[in-house]
Amino acid sequence: MILSPSFPPPAVAQTQLKLMTAAGSLLSLPSRDAPSSLTLVTCHTTSSSTIPILSRSPPPPLLLTQETKANPISSSSCGLNCRHFQSCSGCTHEYNLHHPPILDEAMGFFKSIGVSNFTFDSCRLWGWRCRAKLAVRGSYVKPLIGLYEEGTHNVVDIPECTAHHPKINAAVDLLKQAMSELNIEPHDEDEGTGELRYVQMAVTTYNTSLPAAERYNNGKVQVALVWNSRSESSPSFEKLNKLANYLWIKGGPRSKVHLIHSVWANFQTSTTNVIFGNRWRHLLGERDFWEHVGGIDVSMVPSSFGQANTRAFNSLLHKLQKYVPNGASVVDLYAGAGVIGLSLAATRKCRSVKCVEVNKEAKHSFEKTASRLPTNRDCNISWHQADASKDPLSWLMGSDVVVVDPPRKGLDTSLLIALESLSSMKIKDNLSDSNNRKVKIEKRPWVLREPETSVQINGQIAQEESQSLPQTLIYISCGWDSFKKDCMSLLSSKAWRLEKAEGFNFFPGTQSIEILAVFKRGSAVKIKGKKIAKKKRST
């Protein structure tokens, strides 16, 4: 293992290198060709060459809970080495980042249900966070930009956070300089005064002019300033413009070091803990923010959800793709902007992909991402603004593969019940509702934009698909407790069996684990197409 010059922090790099050399034999891991009975743990103490977005999401980054921080007897080469650890609520453990405490529980759980080939990818251990929402407090003389101290609204300044991509720390430093020089007052929650409430820093590593191996370390930062006013018409808007111009002049493409991708403003005056308001404005730089994950270019806006650990997400997507047969019909539930579904459409030659998401704000990003898909793909792709918990059967029917990426709470009860009852249901009783759905197609045949629609496929293929039920369920989970509950419920129904489970270290230093689980139907449902056709003719 070789230490990256950027990660971990240079102050501890030499010490860690000695520790790694001494512990080399202990940290060596089994190869990918090891017997299936072994649990494989891949440890990346260097910057990884693979690029992983984002989901469902971790707890709100400004209100993280943490467990008691216990210091082990000895240090480890995979230590956090962050001087902010004792006061910052962002990380819950300081050592063995490659092996989060929850991993042992996960291994035991999967072994207990007969999955002996569980694997875990520790991913990048330092500098992995490419998206951060940070509170701004203190004074313009000494701004504090960071996370809340646990159990309080006291902001802990974290200028040298080792989880942040280095460009985020650099952009925060530049923002502090700007605030001091321009007399930008941080927000005072008690008084409701001040100008800058929060800042979101998002790093894009999308740069086709650089070799792929160099793109991560040369990322650019999209800065979203949450301004304490209702709109651009407020008296302080001129000050906001000066702040944006300062960032652009000092960190834009004509500066000595090109750091800033773009500057956005969000207007928020709420007294609640909600970070963003509803009003956004693009101020400077590029409007479009792109990232390359899962084999496709993904468009994101500041208001949309994005995975904090883009490299880990990319790794998960490439693993996921292997479990989807070529030519399959896929439905992607809790789809967000459709990144998972669109990546499958591009890489697995799917017949159809339906992305279902309740948040209408994700639609714009879906359309921009879809516009960059290869034009030679013969696939019907649609995005639907709909609640997957309402009439879930209508979304499951006609698909070979169901992908679910629910929030931390897990699957909605109605969807879980629908998945459990697939083996015993009578499809013919539900065909009429599915076949009677109206479809409104726009000029691009692979983009359907009307809510509550389904993909229109002509000919015999359409008839077969309307009668089919999914044989594969791919469950992506960011909530370990909710996943265990849903998993046991699916297995207890005997409608599904768990074939494979993989873990990913999306948030090193925390009690969090991302799970990719592949379920297969316990028994197939066979339907004779001729009988269905006769019934339809007689009606």
ZARO-422338 format. One record per residue (C-alpha): residue number from 1; x, y, z. Coordinates in steps of 0.5 Angstrom, whole numbers, padded with zeros to 4 digits. Each point is the difference from the previous one (the first is absolute). Example, Ala and Ser with C-alpha at 12.3 -4.5 7.8 and 13.67 -1.06 7.14 Angstrom:
2
   i    xx    yy    zz
   1  0025 -0009  0016
   2  0002  0007 -0002
END
This chain:
539
   i    xx    yy    zz
   1  0000  0000  0000
   2  0003  0007 -0002
   3 -0002  0006  0003
   4 -0003  0006 -0004
   5  0004  0006  0000
   6 -0007  0004  0002
   7 -0003 -0005  0004
   8  0001 -0001  0006
   9  0002  0007  0003
  10  0007  0001 -0001
  11  0002  0001  0007
  12 -0001 -0007  0002
  13  0002 -0003 -0007
  14  0007 -0002  0002
  15 -0003 -0003  0007
  16 -0005 -0004 -0004
  17  0005 -0003 -0005
  18  0004 -0003  0005
  19 -0006 -0003  0004
  20 -0003 -0003 -0007
  21  0007 -0003 -0001
  22  0000 -0003  0006
  23 -0007 -0003  0000
  24  0000 -0002 -0007
  25 -0001 -0007  0001
  26 -0005  0001  0005
  27 -0004  0005 -0005
  28  0001 -0005 -0006
  29 -0007 -0002 -0003
  30 -0002 -0006 -0004
  31 -0001  0001 -0007
  32 -0006  0000 -0004
  33  0001 -0007 -0002
  34 -0001 -0003  0008
  35 -0005 -0005  0001
  36 -0007  0002  0001
  37  0000 -0001  0007
  38  0004  0005  0002
  39 -0002  0008  0001
  40  0004  0004 -0005
  41  0002  0007  0003
  42  0004  0004 -0005
  43  0004  0006  0003
  44  0001  0006 -0003
  45  0005  0004  0003
  46  0002  0004 -0006
  47 -0004  0004 -0005
  48 -0004 -0005 -0004
  49  0001  0000 -0008
  50 -0008 -0002  0000
  51 -0005  0006  0000
  52 -0007 -0001  0004
  53 -0010  0007  0003
  54 -0004  0000  0003
  55 -0006 -0005  0006
  56 -0005  0000  0003
  57  0004  0005  0004
  58  0004  0001  0007
  59 -0003  0003  0006
  60 -0001  0008 -0001
  61  0008  0002  0000
  62 -0001  0006  0005
  63 -0004 -0005  0005
  64  0004 -0006  0000
  65  0000 -0004  0007
  66  0005 -0004  0002
  67  0002 -0006  0005
  68  0005  0001  0006
  69  0007  0000 -0003
  70  0005 -0005  0003
  71  0007  0000 -0002
  72  0003 -0007 -0001
  73  0007 -0002  0003
  74  0004  0001 -0006
  75 -0001  0004 -0007
  76 -0001 -0002 -0007
  77  0003  0001 -0006
  78 -0008  0001 -0002
  79 -0001  0006  0005
  80 -0004  0006 -0001
  81  0006  0005  0002
  82 -0005  0006  0001
  83  0002  0005  0005
  84 -0008  0002  0000
  85 -0002 -0007  0002
  86 -0001  0001  0007
  87 -0005  0006 -0001
  88 -0003 -0001 -0006
  89 -0006 -0004 -0001
  90  0001 -0003 -0007
  91  0004 -0006  0002
  92 -0001 -0005  0005
  93  0006 -0004  0000
  94  0007  0002 -0001
  95  0004 -0007 -0002
  96 -0001 -0006 -0004
  97 -0004  0004 -0005
  98  0001 -0006 -0005
  99 -0004 -0004  0005
 100 -0006  0004  0003
 101 -0003 -0003  0006
 102 -0006 -0002 -0003
 103  0003 -0004 -0005
 104  0001 -0006  0005
 105 -0008  0000  0001
 106 -0001  0000 -0007
 107  0004 -0006 -0002
 108 -0003 -0003  0006
 109 -0007  0001 -0003
 110  0001 -0002 -0007
 111  0004 -0007  0003
 112 -0006 -0001  0004
 113 -0005  0000 -0006
 114  0005 -0004 -0004
 115  0003  0005 -0004
 116  0008 -0002  0001
 117  0003  0004 -0006
 118 -0002  0007  0003
 119  0006  0005 -0003
 120  0002  0007  0003
 121  0003  0006 -0004
 122  0003  0005  0005
 123  0001  0005 -0006
 124  0004  0006  0001
 125  0001  0002  0007
 126  0002  0007  0000
 127 -0002  0006 -0004
 128 -0006 -0004 -0002
 129 -0005  0005  0001
 130 -0002  0004 -0007
 131 -0006  0003  0003
 132 -0001  0004  0007
 133 -0005  0004  0003
 134  0003  0005  0005
 135 -0003  0005  0005
 136  0003  0007  0000
 137  0001  0003  0007
 138  0004  0004  0004
 139  0002  0007 -0002
 140  0003  0003 -0007
 141  0007  0001  0004
 142  0000 -0007  0002
 143 -0005 -0004 -0004
 144 -0002 -0007  0002
 145 -0002 -0005 -0006
 146 -0001 -0007  0002
 147 -0005 -0005  0004
 148 -0004  0001  0006
 149  0003 -0003  0007
 150 -0004 -0006  0002
 151 -0006  0002  0003
 152  0001  0008 -0001
 153 -0001  0005 -0005
 154  0007  0002  0001
 155  0004 -0001 -0006
 156  0007 -0003  0000
 157  0005  0003 -0005
 158  0003 -0006 -0004
 159  0005  0003 -0005
 160  0004 -0006 -0001
 161 -0005 -0005  0000
 162  0003 -0007 -0003
 163 -0006 -0002 -0002
 164 -0001  0006 -0005
 165  0002  0000 -0007
 166  0006  0005  0001
 167 -0003  0004 -0005
 168 -0006  0001  0005
 169  0005  0002  0005
 170  0004  0005 -0005
 171 -0007  0003 -0002
 172 -0002  0001  0008
 173  0006  0004  0001
 174 -0001  0004 -0006
 175 -0007  0002  0003
 176  0003  0002  0006
 177  0005  0005 -0003
 178 -0006  0003 -0004
 179 -0005  0000  0006
 180  0006  0004  0004
 181  0002  0005 -0005
 182 -0008  0001 -0002
 183 -0002  0000  0007
 184 -0005 -0005 -0002
 185 -0004 -0002  0007
 186 -0001 -0007  0002
 187 -0007 -0002  0002
 188 -0002  0001  0007
 189 -0006 -0005  0001
 190 -0002  0003  0007
 191 -0001  0007 -0003
 192 -0002 -0002 -0007
 193  0005  0005 -0003
 194  0007 -0001 -0004
 195  0000 -0001 -0008
 196  0003 -0007 -0001
 197 -0003 -0006  0003
 198  0003 -0006 -0003
 199  0004 -0002 -0006
 200  0000 -0007 -0004
 201  0006 -0002 -0003
 202  0000 -0005 -0006
 203  0006 -0002 -0004
 204 -0001 -0003 -0007
 205  0006 -0004 -0003
 206 -0003  0000 -0007
 207  0006  0003 -0004
 208  0001 -0004 -0007
 209  0006  0004 -0001
 210  0004 -0003  0005
 211  0002 -0008  0001
 212 -0005 -0004  0004
 213  0005 -0001  0005
 214  0001  0008  0001
 215 -0007  0002  0000
 216 -0002 -0001  0008
 217  0006  0004  0003
 218 -0002  0005 -0005
 219 -0007  0001  0001
 220 -0004  0007  0000
 221 -0005  0002  0006
 222 -0007  0003 -0001
 223 -0001  0005  0005
 224 -0007  0001  0002
 225 -0001  0005  0005
 226 -0006  0000  0005
 227 -0002  0008  0000
 228 -0004  0002  0006
 229 -0005  0004 -0004
 230 -0007 -0002 -0004
 231  0003  0002 -0007
 232  0004  0004 -0005
 233 -0004  0006  0002
 234  0003  0001  0007
 235  0005  0005  0002
 236  0005 -0004  0001
 237  0000 -0003 -0007
 238  0006  0004 -0002
 239  0004 -0002  0006
 240 -0001 -0007 -0003
 241  0002  0001 -0007
 242  0006  0003  0003
 243  0002 -0006  0004
 244 -0002 -0004 -0006
 245  0005  0004 -0005
 246  0005 -0001  0006
 247  0000 -0007 -0001
 248  0000  0000 -0007
 249  0006  0005 -0001
 250  0004 -0004  0005
 251 -0002 -0007 -0002
 252 -0003  0000 -0007
 253  0004 -0002 -0006
 254  0004  0006 -0001
 255  0003  0000  0007
 256  0006 -0003  0002
 257 -0003 -0007  0002
 258 -0007 -0002 -0003
 259 -0004 -0002  0006
 260 -0007  0003 -0001
 261 -0005 -0004 -0005
 262 -0006  0005  0001
 263 -0003  0004  0005
 264 -0008  0000  0002
 265 -0004  0003  0005
 266 -0006 -0003  0004
 267 -0004  0005  0004
 268 -0003 -0003  0007
 269 -0003  0004  0006
 270 -0003 -0006  0003
 271  0001  0000  0008
 272  0000 -0008 -0001
 273  0006 -0005 -0001
 274 -0002  0000 -0008
 275  0006  0002 -0003
 276 -0002  0002 -0007
 277 -0006  0004 -0002
 278 -0004  0000 -0006
 279  0003  0005 -0004
 280  0007 -0001 -0004
 281  0004  0005 -0005
 282  0006 -0002 -0004
 283  0005  0006  0001
 284  0007 -0002 -0003
 285  0004 -0006 -0004
 286 -0003 -0006 -0003
 287 -0008 -0001  0001
 288  0001 -0008 -0002
 289  0003 -0004  0005
 290  0002 -0007 -0003
 291  0003 -0006  0003
 292  0002 -0007 -0003
 293 -0003 -0006  0004
 294 -0002 -0007 -0002
 295  0002  0001 -0007
 296 -0004  0006 -0001
 297  0000  0008  0000
 298 -0004  0002  0006
 299 -0003  0007  0001
 300 -0001  0003  0006
 301 -0003  0007  0003
 302  0002  0003  0007
 303 -0007 -0002  0002
 304  0000 -0007 -0002
 305  0002 -0006  0004
 306  0007 -0002 -0001
 307  0004 -0006  0003
 308  0006  0003  0005
 309  0005 -0006 -0002
 310  0000  0000 -0008
 311  0005 -0005 -0001
 312 -0003 -0005  0005
 313 -0007  0001 -0004
 314  0004 -0001 -0006
 315  0002 -0007  0002
 316 -0006 -0002  0003
 317 -0004  0002 -0007
 318  0005 -0004 -0004
 319 -0001 -0006  0005
 320 -0007  0001 -0001
 321  0000 -0001 -0007
 322  0003 -0007  0000
 323 -0007 -0002  0003
 324 -0004  0003 -0005
 325 -0001 -0005 -0007
 326  0001  0003 -0006
 327 -0006  0002 -0004
 328 -0004  0000  0007
 329 -0006  0004  0001
 330  0001  0005  0007
 331 -0004  0004  0005
 332  0004  0004  0004
 333 -0004  0002  0006
 334  0002  0006  0005
 335  0004  0002 -0006
 336  0002  0008  0001
 337  0003  0002 -0007
 338  0000 -0007 -0002
 339  0008 -0001  0000
 340 -0001 -0007  0001
 341 -0005 -0001 -0005
 342  0003  0004 -0005
 343  0007 -0004  0001
 344 -0003 -0006 -0001
 345 -0004  0002 -0006
 346  0007  0002 -0003
 347  0004 -0006  0002
 348 -0005 -0006  0000
 349 -0003  0001 -0006
 350 -0007  0000  0003
 351 -0007 -0001 -0003
 352 -0003  0006  0004
 353  0002  0004  0006
 354 -0005  0003  0005
 355  0002  0005  0005
 356 -0005  0001  0006
 357  0001  0006  0004
 358 -0004  0005  0005
 359  0004  0006 -0001
 360 -0002  0004 -0006
 361  0007  0004  0001
 362  0004 -0006 -0002
 363 -0004  0000 -0007
 364  0005  0006 -0003
 365  0006 -0004  0002
 366 -0003 -0007 -0003
 367 -0001  0004 -0007
 368  0007  0003 -0001
 369  0003 -0007  0002
 370 -0004 -0004 -0005
 371  0002  0005 -0005
 372  0007 -0002  0000
 373 -0002 -0008  0000
 374  0003 -0003 -0007
 375 -0005  0001 -0005
 376  0001 -0007 -0003
 377 -0004 -0003  0006
 378 -0006 -0004 -0001
 379 -0003  0001  0006
 380 -0007  0003  0003
 381  0002  0005  0005
 382 -0005  0004  0005
 383  0000  0004  0006
 384 -0006  0000  0004
 385 -0002  0005  0006
 386 -0004 -0005  0004
 387  0000 -0003  0007
 388  0003 -0007  0000
 389 -0005 -0002  0006
 390 -0006  0002 -0004
 391 -0002 -0006 -0004
 392  0007 -0003  0000
 393 -0003 -0006 -0004
 394 -0001  0004 -0006
 395  0008  0002  0000
 396  0002 -0007  0001
 397 -0004 -0003 -0006
 398  0004 -0001 -0006
 399  0007  0000  0003
 400  0005 -0005  0000
 401  0004  0004  0005
 402 -0002  0004  0006
 403  0005  0005  0003
 404 -0002  0004  0007
 405  0005  0005  0003
 406 -0005  0002  0006
 407  0002  0006  0005
 408  0003 -0002  0006
 409 -0007 -0003  0003
 410  0000 -0005 -0005
 411 -0006 -0003 -0005
 412 -0007  0003  0001
 413 -0005 -0005  0003
 414 -0004 -0001 -0006
 415  0006 -0001 -0005
 416  0003 -0005  0005
 417 -0007 -0004  0000
 418 -0001  0000 -0007
 419  0007 -0003 -0001
 420 -0001 -0005  0005
 421 -0007 -0002 -0003
 422  0003 -0001 -0008
 423  0000 -0007  0001
 424 -0007 -0001  0002
 425 -0003  0005 -0004
 426 -0005 -0001 -0006
 427  0003  0005 -0006
 428 -0006 -0001 -0005
 429 -0004  0004  0006
 430  0005  0006 -0001
 431  0001  0000 -0007
 432 -0006  0005 -0002
 433  0003  0006  0005
 434  0007 -0001 -0003
 435 -0003  0000 -0008
 436 -0005  0006  0001
 437  0006  0005  0002
 438  0000  0005 -0005
 439  0007  0002 -0002
 440  0002  0007 -0003
 441  0007  0000 -0004
 442  0004  0006 -0002
 443  0004  0001 -0006
 444  0006 -0004  0003
 445 -0003 -0007  0001
 446  0004 -0003  0006
 447 -0002  0006  0004
 448 -0007  0000  0003
 449 -0002  0006  0004
 450 -0007  0000  0002
 451 -0001 -0003  0007
 452 -0003 -0006  0002
 453  0001 -0003 -0007
 454  0003 -0007 -0002
 455  0005 -0002 -0006
 456 -0003 -0001 -0007
 457  0003 -0006 -0003
 458 -0004 -0003 -0007
 459 -0001 -0007 -0002
 460  0001 -0006  0003
 461  0005  0002  0005
 462 -0004  0005  0003
 463 -0006 -0006  0001
 464  0006 -0004  0004
 465  0003  0005  0004
 466 -0007  0002  0002
 467 -0001 -0007  0003
 468  0007 -0001  0003
 469  0002  0001  0007
 470  0007  0002  0003
 471  0004 -0006  0001
 472  0006  0005  0003
 473  0000  0005  0006
 474  0006  0004  0001
 475  0000  0004  0007
 476  0004  0005  0001
 477  0000  0003  0007
 478  0003  0005  0004
 479 -0004 -0002  0007
 480  0003 -0006  0003
 481 -0005 -0001  0005
 482 -0006  0001 -0005
 483  0003 -0005 -0005
 484  0001 -0005  0005
 485 -0008  0000  0001
 486 -0002  0000 -0007
 487  0005 -0005 -0002
 488 -0003 -0005  0005
 489 -0007  0002 -0002
 490  0002 -0002 -0007
 491  0003 -0006  0002
 492 -0006 -0002  0005
 493 -0005  0001 -0006
 494  0004 -0006 -0004
 495 -0001  0004 -0006
 496  0007  0002  0000
 497  0007 -0003  0001
 498  0006  0004  0001
 499  0006 -0002 -0005
 500  0005  0006  0002
 501  0002  0005  0004
 502  0005  0005  0000
 503  0002  0006  0004
 504  0003  0007 -0001
 505  0004  0005  0005
 506 -0004  0006 -0003
 507  0002  0004  0007
 508  0006 -0002  0003
 509  0001  0002  0007
 510 -0007 -0001  0001
 511 -0005 -0006  0002
 512 -0003  0000 -0007
 513  0000 -0006 -0005
 514 -0003  0000 -0007
 515 -0003 -0006 -0002
 516 -0001 -0003 -0007
 517 -0004 -0006  0001
 518 -0003 -0005 -0006
 519 -0006 -0004  0001
 520 -0003 -0005 -0005
 521 -0007 -0002  0000
 522 -0001 -0007  0003
 523 -0005 -0002 -0005
 524 -0001  0002 -0007
 525 -0008  0002 -0002
 526 -0001 -0003 -0007
 527 -0006  0003 -0004
 528 -0002 -0003 -0007
 529 -0001  0006 -0004
 530 -0005 -0003 -0005
 531 -0005 -0001  0006
 532  0001  0008  0001
 533 -0001  0002 -0007
 534 -0007 -0004  0000
 535 -0002  0003  0006
 536  0002  0007 -0003
 537 -0004 -0002 -0006
 538 -0006 -0002  0003
 539 -0001  0007  0004
END
